[in-house]
Amino acid sequence: MTRIRYKRLVDQFAGKIRSGELPPATQLPTIRALMQSERIALATALRVYHELEAIGLVVGETGRGTFVRDTSLPRGLGLEQQPLGVGMVDLTFNYPSVPGQDELLREGLRAIAASGDIDALLHSAPQGGRPHERQTAARHLRNRDIRVGGDQVLIVNGAQQGLAVTLMALLKPGDILALDALTYPGLKTLAQAHRLDLEALPQIAGHTDLDALEALCKRRPVRALYSMPTMHNPLGTVMSIADRERLVQLAERYDFLIIEDGAYAFLAEPAPKPLFTLAPQRTLYISGLSKSVASGLRIGFIVAPKAMMPALEQAIRVSTWSTPLLTVALACRWIDSGEVDNLEEQKRLDARQRQDLARQILKSCELVAHPASYYLWLRLPEGLRAETVVAELERKGVQVTSADPFATTTHVPPALRVAMGSISLDVLKRALETLREVVDI
């Protein structure tokens, strides 16, 4: 009975804090007042506040009391990475690399230094890249079944900037953006910054509920849909061709844009055709080389209908002006030489190896993931709180992300998103074993 009472009080306080009923800096009742109002023992009252502090919702100040923390920017929101402590293992972000990439960088820079007209790299590029570089990017995107000319490709500073440019150019404050109930946190943050009206769509078995999307379109004028049909983040699901065709039909019927995020699509091989190929006049396809090549190579691509190009170029002009020519030249050299294709194949094999390892170690857990994904979604057993698990893992030297940053609804499922692409296999094995110990209670 004491445990049930304790959990009820923790959930009650947590709900009020997350809903805003108890705003930041609110002082909670004293321990004595809590004991009297709830008729609980001292140990139970202390445990309630200790639990709330452990999951980051309150802070205790000696001699003053317990206060609600500001949770408006939860950890791992997608744009703000927390610094790692000494010896901490990062399972929150993916920076996949394979052996030999450092030497590849040296060789690439030497080749550029020896090339002609190197002075050109000191000048500003046109918005979206020089014509020959855009054509090179277009050739690379044929690997995704996207067949367009360079005049429909823009080069930007990573896929994240591609998303930012798209929202800036084509949507205005108050426009309705539909997105999954669980989605990429970086997009959610961008949409909020642009003051868009977000409409969360439920998911069935990890896929967008298209019936719910149609019902939404009948109620409200949806301006755009954000979708990750191939290698959804955080779930790793791949949308079927039948659902892709129906989604495109809905877009045509209700006249909304499709923003297709293909950042992790290179891992799914083979994969269904992108939404862009099914609706090329209303879809923008956004991807980059941060995951397939290197996170420090901030190169992204926007593929868009020709009619939208001027607005997108203007958005690039007023935000970052252009992408550094040196990094673009390096990326194009690697595309033309086939190195990007080689790296993508190596990383598909690497991701599969990490997934196999995770499924061996976490075989007693409920997992959702693609067999070639660099991340997995771990649903927690009933009664186990995600915040408690995250705090305990951090105490043991492992950082993971709860479902909070990915959720676009007030209901946050008890789950963890585990990124596995930034550390060695030996370190990953030990970290996953620690995760299993904490989760298997």
C-alpha positions in Angstrom: 0.0 0.0 0.0 2.9 2.4 0.9 4.5 1.8 -2.5 1.2 2.5 -4.3 0.7 5.7 -2.3 4.3 6.8 -3.0 3.9 6.2 -6.8 0.5 8.0 -6.9 2.0 11.1 -5.2 5.0 11.2 -7.6 2.8 10.8 -10.6 0.4 13.5 -9.3 3.2 16.1 -8.8 4.9 15.1 -12.1 1.6 15.6 -14.0 1.0 19.0 -12.4 4.6 20.2 -13.2 4.5 19.0 -16.8 1.1 20.5 -17.4 2.2 23.9 -16.1 -0.2 23.8 -13.1 2.9 24.0 -11.0 5.1 26.4 -12.9 8.9 26.8 -12.5 10.1 28.2 -9.2 6.9 27.1 -7.4 7.8 26.0 -3.8 6.3 22.6 -2.9 4.8 21.9 0.5 7.3 21.2 3.3 8.0 17.6 4.2 5.9 18.1 7.4 3.0 19.7 5.5 3.1 16.9 2.9 3.0 14.3 5.7 0.0 16.0 7.3 -2.0 16.6 4.1 -1.5 13.1 2.7 -1.3 11.3 6.0 1.9 9.6 5.1 5.1 8.7 7.1 8.3 10.7 7.0 10.1 8.1 4.9 7.4 8.1 2.3 7.3 11.9 2.1 11.1 12.0 1.7 11.0 9.3 -1.0 8.4 11.3 -3.0 10.6 14.4 -3.1 13.8 12.4 -3.7 12.2 10.7 -6.7 11.0 14.0 -8.2 14.5 15.4 -7.8 16.1 12.3 -9.3 14.0 12.7 -12.5 14.9 16.3 -12.8 11.5 17.9 -12.0 12.4 19.6 -8.7 15.4 20.9 -6.9 16.0 20.9 -3.1 17.7 24.0 -1.6 19.1 23.6 1.9 17.3 25.8 4.4 14.7 27.0 1.8 12.7 24.0 0.6 11.9 22.2 -2.6 11.2 24.1 -5.8 9.9 23.2 -9.3 12.7 23.2 -11.9 12.4 24.8 -15.3 11.7 21.9 -17.7 11.0 23.9 -20.8 14.2 22.6 -22.4 14.4 18.9 -21.5 17.6 17.1 -22.0 18.4 15.8 -25.5 15.9 18.1 -27.2 17.6 17.6 -30.5 19.5 20.9 -30.9 21.2 21.2 -27.5 23.6 18.4 -26.6 24.5 18.1 -22.9 28.3 17.9 -22.2 29.4 14.4 -21.2 31.0 13.9 -17.8 34.4 12.1 -17.5 33.9 8.5 -18.4 30.3 8.9 -19.4 29.1 6.8 -22.4 26.9 8.6 -24.8 23.9 6.7 -26.1 21.9 9.9 -26.9 23.4 11.0 -30.2 24.7 9.2 -33.4 28.0 10.1 -34.9 28.7 6.9 -36.8 32.2 6.4 -38.2 34.2 3.5 -39.5 38.0 2.8 -39.5 40.0 4.7 -42.0 37.9 7.9 -42.3 40.6 10.0 -40.8 43.1 9.0 -43.6 40.3 9.5 -46.1 40.1 13.1 -44.9 43.8 13.7 -45.2 43.9 12.3 -48.8 40.9 14.4 -49.7 42.4 17.6 -48.4 45.7 16.9 -50.2 43.9 16.4 -53.5 42.0 19.7 -53.1 45.2 21.5 -52.2 46.8 20.1 -55.4 43.9 21.0 -57.6 43.7 24.0 -59.9 41.8 27.3 -59.2 42.0 26.7 -55.4 41.5 30.4 -55.0 37.8 29.9 -56.0 37.3 28.2 -52.6 38.0 31.5 -50.8 34.9 33.2 -52.3 31.3 33.0 -51.5 29.2 30.4 -53.3 25.8 31.1 -54.9 22.9 30.2 -52.6 22.4 26.5 -52.8 25.7 25.7 -54.4 27.5 26.1 -57.7 25.8 24.4 -60.7 28.4 21.6 -61.1 28.2 20.8 -57.3 24.4 20.7 -57.4 24.6 18.3 -60.3 27.0 16.1 -58.3 24.5 16.1 -55.4 21.8 15.1 -57.9 23.8 12.1 -59.0 24.3 11.0 -55.4 20.6 11.2 -54.7 19.9 8.7 -57.5 20.9 6.2 -54.9 17.6 7.1 -53.2 15.6 6.7 -56.4 15.4 10.5 -56.8 16.1 11.4 -60.3 16.2 15.2 -60.9 18.6 17.7 -62.4 20.9 19.9 -60.4 18.5 22.8 -60.8 16.2 21.0 -58.4 18.8 20.4 -55.7 20.1 22.9 -53.1 23.2 22.4 -51.0 22.9 23.5 -47.4 24.7 23.2 -44.1 23.3 19.9 -43.1 19.9 18.4 -43.1 18.9 20.4 -40.0 19.4 23.6 -41.9 17.5 22.1 -44.8 14.5 21.7 -42.5 15.0 25.2 -41.1 15.2 26.7 -44.6 12.1 24.8 -45.7 10.0 26.0 -42.8 11.2 29.6 -43.2 10.6 29.7 -47.0 7.2 27.9 -47.3 5.3 28.1 -44.0 4.3 31.1 -41.9 3.4 31.5 -38.2 0.0 29.9 -37.5 0.2 27.4 -40.4 -0.8 23.9 -39.4 2.0 21.3 -39.6 1.0 17.7 -39.1 3.6 15.3 -37.7 3.8 12.0 -35.8 3.1 11.6 -32.1 6.8 10.5 -31.8 9.1 12.4 -34.1 12.6 13.9 -34.6 13.1 16.5 -31.8 15.0 18.9 -34.1 12.0 19.4 -36.3 9.7 19.8 -33.3 12.0 22.6 -31.9 12.2 24.3 -35.3 8.4 24.3 -35.7 7.9 25.8 -32.3 10.5 28.5 -33.0 8.6 29.3 -36.2 5.3 29.4 -34.2 3.7 26.8 -36.3 0.5 25.1 -35.1 1.5 21.5 -34.5 -1.0 18.6 -34.9 0.2 15.3 -33.6 -0.9 12.2 -35.5 -1.2 8.8 -33.6 0.9 5.9 -34.8 -0.2 2.3 -35.3 2.6 -0.2 -35.0 5.1 2.6 -35.5 3.5 4.0 -38.6 1.5 7.2 -39.2 -2.3 6.7 -38.7 -3.5 7.9 -42.2 -7.1 7.7 -41.1 -6.3 10.2 -38.4 -4.5 12.4 -40.9 -7.6 12.4 -43.2 -9.9 13.2 -40.3 -7.6 16.1 -39.4 -7.6 17.4 -42.9 -11.4 17.4 -42.9 -11.4 19.5 -39.7 -8.5 21.9 -40.3 -6.5 23.3 -43.3 -3.3 21.4 -43.0 -0.4 23.3 -44.7 2.2 20.6 -44.5 3.1 17.1 -43.2 6.5 16.2 -41.8 7.3 12.5 -42.5 10.2 10.1 -42.1 8.9 7.2 -44.2 12.2 5.4 -44.5 14.0 4.7 -41.2 11.7 6.7 -38.9 13.5 8.4 -36.0 13.1 7.2 -33.2 11.3 4.0 -34.2 13.3 2.8 -37.2 10.1 1.8 -39.1 9.8 1.9 -42.9 6.4 2.9 -44.4 4.9 0.5 -46.9 4.4 1.4 -50.6 0.6 1.2 -50.1 0.7 3.7 -47.3 3.0 6.0 -49.3 0.6 5.9 -52.2 -2.4 6.7 -49.9 -0.4 9.5 -48.2 0.3 11.1 -51.5 -3.4 10.8 -52.5 -4.4 12.6 -49.3 -1.8 15.4 -50.0 -3.4 15.8 -53.5 -6.9 15.8 -52.2 -6.4 18.2 -49.3 -3.6 20.3 -50.9 -0.8 20.1 -48.4 3.0 19.9 -48.8 5.0 16.9 -47.8 8.4 17.5 -46.0 10.2 14.2 -46.4 13.2 13.6 -44.0 15.7 11.1 -45.4 18.6 11.6 -43.0 18.8 7.9 -42.1 17.3 6.5 -45.3 20.7 5.3 -46.6 20.5 2.5 -43.9 17.5 0.9 -45.4 18.6 -1.2 -48.4 16.5 -1.9 -50.3 13.8 0.6 -49.5 10.4 1.7 -51.1 10.5 4.7 -53.4 10.6 8.1 -51.6 7.4 10.1 -51.3 9.1 12.6 -53.6 9.0 10.2 -56.5 5.3 9.8 -56.0 4.4 13.4 -55.6 7.3 15.5 -57.1 5.2 18.7 -57.3 4.4 19.0 -53.6 7.2 17.1 -51.8 10.5 18.4 -50.5 13.1 15.7 -49.8 15.8 16.6 -47.3 18.9 14.6 -46.5 22.6 15.0 -45.9 26.0 13.4 -45.3 26.2 13.8 -41.5 25.2 10.3 -40.7 26.4 8.5 -43.9 29.8 10.2 -44.0 30.7 12.3 -40.9 28.8 14.6 -38.5 31.5 17.3 -38.9 30.8 17.4 -42.7 27.8 19.8 -42.5 26.5 19.1 -45.9 22.8 18.7 -46.6 20.5 18.6 -49.6 17.1 19.9 -50.4 15.3 18.5 -53.4 12.2 20.6 -54.3 9.9 21.4 -57.2 11.3 24.1 -59.4 8.5 26.6 -58.5 9.7 26.6 -54.9 13.4 27.1 -55.6 13.4 31.0 -55.5 11.8 31.1 -52.0 14.2 28.4 -50.7 17.2 30.3 -52.1 16.0 33.5 -50.5 15.7 31.7 -47.1 19.3 30.4 -47.5 20.5 33.9 -48.4 19.0 35.6 -45.3 20.1 32.8 -42.9 23.6 31.5 -43.7 24.1 33.0 -47.2 25.9 29.9 -48.5 27.6 26.7 -47.6 31.5 26.8 -47.2 33.0 25.9 -50.6 35.8 23.8 -49.1 33.6 21.3 -47.4 31.3 21.2 -50.4 34.3 20.5 -52.7 35.4 17.7 -50.4 32.0 16.1 -50.3 31.6 16.3 -54.1 35.1 14.7 -54.5 34.0 11.8 -52.3 30.7 11.4 -54.2 32.4 11.4 -57.6 35.1 8.9 -56.4 32.6 6.5 -55.0 33.8 6.9 -51.4 30.4 8.0 -50.1 28.8 4.8 -51.6 31.6 2.8 -49.9 31.0 4.5 -46.6 27.3 4.0 -46.7 27.7 0.3 -47.4 30.2 -0.1 -44.5 27.8 1.8 -42.1 24.9 -0.4 -43.1 27.0 -3.4 -42.1 28.2 -1.7 -39.0 24.6 -0.8 -37.9 23.4 -4.3 -38.5 26.2 -5.6 -36.3 25.3 -3.2 -33.5 21.6 -4.2 -33.8 22.5 -7.9 -33.5 24.5 -7.1 -30.4 21.7 -5.1 -28.9 19.1 -7.9 -29.5 21.4 -10.5 -27.9 22.0 -8.4 -24.8 18.5 -7.0 -24.5 16.6 -10.1 -25.6 14.4 -9.9 -22.5 13.3 -6.3 -23.4 10.6 -5.0 -25.7 12.4 -3.4 -28.6 11.3 -1.6 -31.7 14.0 -1.1 -34.4 15.0 -1.7 -38.0 17.7 -4.4 -38.3 20.0 -1.9 -40.0 19.3 1.1 -37.7 21.8 2.9 -35.5 19.2 3.4 -32.8 16.4 1.4 -31.1 13.3 2.2 -29.1 13.0 0.3 -25.8 9.6 0.1 -24.2 9.9 -0.1 -20.4 8.1 -2.7 -18.3 4.9 -1.6 -16.6 5.5 0.4 -13.4 9.1 1.5 -14.4 9.4 5.2 -14.9 11.6 6.4 -17.8 13.0 9.3 -15.7 14.1 7.0 -13.0 15.9 4.7 -15.4 17.6 7.7 -17.1 18.8 9.0 -13.8 20.0 5.6 -12.6 21.9 4.9 -15.9 23.5 8.3 -15.6 24.7 7.4 -12.1 26.2 4.3 -13.6 28.0 6.3 -16.4 25.6 5.8 -19.3 23.5 8.6 -20.9 20.3 7.7 -22.8 17.2 9.7 -23.9 13.7 9.2 -22.6 10.7 9.6 -24.8 10.0 13.2 -23.7 12.0 15.0 -26.5 10.4 12.9 -29.2 6.8 13.2 -28.0 4.5 15.8 -29.6 1.5 15.0 -27.3 1.0 15.4 -23.6 1.1 11.6 -23.2 4.7 10.5 -23.1 5.2 6.7 -23.4 7.5 5.0 -20.9 10.3 4.3 -23.3 13.9 5.0 -24.1 15.6 5.9 -27.3 19.1 4.3 -27.4 21.6 5.6 -30.0 24.4 3.1 -30.7 26.5 4.7 -33.5 29.0 6.9 -31.6 31.1 4.4 -29.6 33.2 1.3 -30.2 31.6 -2.1 -30.1 33.3 -3.0 -26.8 32.1 0.1 -25.1 28.6 -0.4 -26.6 28.5 -4.0 -25.2 29.3 -2.8 -21.7 26.8 0.1 -21.9 24.0 -2.2 -23.1 24.7 -4.7 -20.3 24.4 -1.8 -17.8 21.1 -0.8 -19.5 19.8 -4.4 -19.2 20.8 -4.5 -15.5 18.8 -1.3 -14.8 15.8 -2.3 -16.8 15.5 -5.9 -15.8 14.1 -5.5 -12.3 
